[in-house]
Amino acid sequence: MDIRDIHTPVLLERCAELLAPALERPDAVFVDGTLGMGGHSEAFLERFPTARLIGLDRDTDALRIAGERLARFGDRVTLVHTVYDGIAAAVASAGVDKVDGILFDLGVSSLQL
């Protein structure tokens, strides 16, 4: 079974619409602060083909699943095992000095249920 069959990102279209002005510019960088299974990030990477992702999660299983899902985007993806307050260090460790957009999908993780 494909991960896309069991995980649907919440409010995906609305999130993409709100972040579009920041992510449509060339070489935009966005942080998904609650990466989970990578659904939002996958859609953003598809929609904004020059954007780069720094994905954060504290759950190593979520990072593994998201890593498999996002592998096709290659070096446009950096995944970091950290918690929310590690965002500055995660961004710096990715060699980035500013980001153009940040998404926090705050709620219950499907993996935790």
TIZAMAR-547750 format. One record per residue: x, y, z of N, C-alpha, C in turn. Coordinates in steps of 0.05 Angstrom, whole numbers, padded with zeros to 5 digits, always signed. Layout:
XYZXYZXYZ
...
end
This chain:
+00017-00024+00000+00000+00000+00000+00018+00025+00000
+00011+00044-00016+00026+00069-00019+00018+00088+00004
+00037+00103+00014+00033+00122+00036+00011+00142+00028
+00008+00149+00003-00012+00168-00006-00040+00157-00002
-00043+00130+00000-00069+00118+00004-00078+00120+00033
-00059+00124+00051-00067+00125+00080-00063+00152+00093
-00051+00171+00078-00046+00197+00090-00054+00220+00071
-00073+00236+00080-00082+00259+00064-00076+00284+00080
-00059+00302+00070-00052+00326+00084-00077+00344+00089
-00079+00356+00112-00102+00373+00119-00099+00400+00107
-00120+00411+00095-00121+00438+00084-00098+00443+00064
-00091+00423+00049-00068+00425+00031-00071+00449+00012
-00093+00451-00002-00096+00472-00022-00095+00499-00010
-00107+00503+00013-00107+00529+00026-00079+00536+00035
-00064+00517+00046-00037+00522+00055-00019+00530+00031
-00022+00516+00009-00006+00522-00015-00013+00550-00025
-00039+00556-00025-00048+00583-00034-00036+00605-00017
-00036+00601+00009-00025+00622+00027+00005+00625+00025
+00019+00603+00020+00048+00604+00018+00059+00610-00010
+00041+00608-00030+00050+00612-00057+00066+00638-00062
+00057+00661-00052+00073+00685-00058+00102+00683-00049
+00107+00669-00028+00134+00666-00018+00149+00644-00033
+00135+00623-00041+00149+00599-00052+00151+00599-00082
+00137+00618-00095+00139+00619-00125+00165+00632-00134
+00179+00646-00117+00203+00659-00126+00225+00638-00129
+00244+00643-00147+00266+00624-00152+00282+00618-00126
+00288+00592-00122+00305+00583-00100+00293+00590-00072
+00267+00591-00070+00255+00595-00044+00261+00572-00025
+00263+00578+00000+00267+00557+00021+00244+00557+00040
+00233+00534+00045+00211+00532+00064+00217+00511+00085
+00207+00515+00109+00210+00497+00131+00183+00484+00136
+00182+00458+00137+00158+00444+00147+00165+00435+00175
+00155+00450+00194+00162+00446+00222+00149+00421+00235
+00130+00410+00221+00117+00386+00230+00115+00367+00206
+00137+00357+00197+00139+00342+00172+00120+00318+00171
+00119+00303+00192+00102+00279+00192+00109+00261+00169
+00088+00252+00154+00093+00234+00132+00099+00249+00106
+00102+00275+00107+00112+00291+00084+00092+00298+00063
+00066+00296+00069+00046+00302+00049+00045+00331+00039
+00046+00350+00058+00046+00378+00050+00072+00384+00035
+00094+00375+00045+00120+00381+00032+00121+00369+00004
+00111+00345+00001+00111+00333-00026+00096+00351-00046
+00072+00359-00038+00056+00376-00055+00069+00403-00061
+00082+00415-00041+00096+00440-00045+00120+00437-00064
+00135+00416-00060+00158+00411-00078+00149+00406-00107
+00126+00394-00110+00116+00390-00137+00106+00416-00149
+00092+00432-00133+00080+00456-00143+00100+00479-00147
+00121+00479-00131+00141+00500-00132+00168+00487-00139
+00173+00483-00165+00195+00466-00173+00224+00476-00167
+00227+00501-00158+00254+00509-00151+00256+00512-00120
+00235+00507-00106+00235+00510-00077+00252+00488-00064
+00263+00494-00041+00279+00476-00025+00265+00472+00002
+00265+00448+00012+00252+00441+00037+00272+00435+00059
+00267+00445+00083+00280+00436+00108+00257+00425+00124
+00256+00399+00127+00234+00386+00141+00243+00377+00169
+00227+00384+00189+00234+00377+00217+00213+00358+00229
+00223+00339+00244+00205+00323+00260+00220+00310+00283
+00207+00305+00305+00219+00292+00328+00217+00262+00326
+00199+00252+00309+00193+00224+00306+00210+00212+00284
+00228+00194+00292+00246+00182+00272+00231+00164+00252
+00209+00152+00260+00193+00137+00240+00181+00155+00219
+00171+00178+00228+00160+00198+00209+00182+00207+00190
+00205+00213+00200+00227+00222+00183+00235+00200+00162
+00234+00175+00170+00241+00154+00152+00220+00152+00130
+00194+00153+00137+00172+00151+00118+00173+00175+00099
+00176+00199+00110+00178+00223+00094+00202+00223+00076
+00224+00213+00086+00249+00211+00070+00244+00193+00045
+00231+00171+00048+00224+00153+00026+00206+00168+00006
+00186+00181+00017+00166+00195+00000+00178+00218-00016
+00198+00231-00004+00209+00255-00016+00236+00250-00030
+00245+00226-00031+00271+00219-00042+00274+00229-00071
+00253+00228-00086+00254+00236-00114+00261+00265-00118
+00260+00281-00097+00267+00310-00099+00296+00315-00094
+00311+00294-00087+00340+00296-00085+00350+00317-00065
+00369+00334-00075+00382+00353-00057+00365+00378-00051
+00340+00378-00060+00321+00399-00053+00309+00394-00025
+00316+00371-00013+00304+00363+00012+00326+00358+00033
+00322+00371+00056+00339+00366+00079+00321+00359+00103
+00324+00336+00114+00308+00327+00137+00324+00328+00162
+00312+00338+00183+00326+00342+00209+00310+00331+00232
+00323+00314+00248+00310+00303+00272+00313+00324+00294
+00292+00338+00300+00292+00359+00321+00264+00365+00330
+00262+00382+00350+00237+00392+00360+00234+00421+00351
+00211+00434+00357+00205+00461+00347+00227+00481+00354
+00237+00480+00379+00256+00501+00386+00284+00496+00374
+00287+00475+00358+00312+00470+00344+00311+00481+00315
+00291+00497+00309+00288+00506+00281+00312+00523+00272
+00322+00541+00288+00344+00558+00280+00369+00542+00275
+00375+00522+00292+00399+00505+00288+00395+00488+00263
+00371+00478+00259+00366+00461+00235+00370+00477+00209
+00360+00501+00209+00363+00518+00185+00392+00524+00180
+00406+00532+00202+00435+00538+00199+00451+00514+00190
+00444+00490+00201+00459+00466+00193+00454+00458+00164
+00432+00468+00152+00427+00463+00124+00441+00484+00106
+00456+00502+00119+00470+00522+00104+00453+00545+00094
+00431+00550+00107+00412+00571+00099+00412+00593+00119
+00412+00618+00109+00411+00641+00128+00384+00654+00131
+00365+00647+00113+00338+00657+00116+00319+00638+00102
+00294+00638+00111+00274+00621+00098+00251+00640+00087
+00237+00629+00068+00216+00645+00055+00188+00638+00066
+00185+00614+00077+00160+00606+00088+00163+00584+00108
+00144+00582+00127+00145+00562+00147+00116+00551+00150
+00114+00525+00152+00088+00511+00157+00090+00495+00182
+00071+00499+00200+00067+00482+00223+00039+00471+00222
+00036+00446+00217+00010+00432+00216+00006+00421+00244
-00004+00437+00262-00007+00430+00290-00033+00414+00294
-00029+00390+00304-00052+00372+00308-00041+00345+00315
-00059+00326+00315-00052+00298+00321-00039+00285+00297
-00017+00272+00301-00003+00258+00280-00016+00231+00275
-00021+00225+00250-00032+00199+00243-00015+00176+00253
+00011+00180+00252+00029+00158+00262+00026+00154+00292
+00019+00174+00307+00016+00172+00336-00010+00157+00344
-00029+00158+00326-00054+00144+00332-00052+00115+00327
end
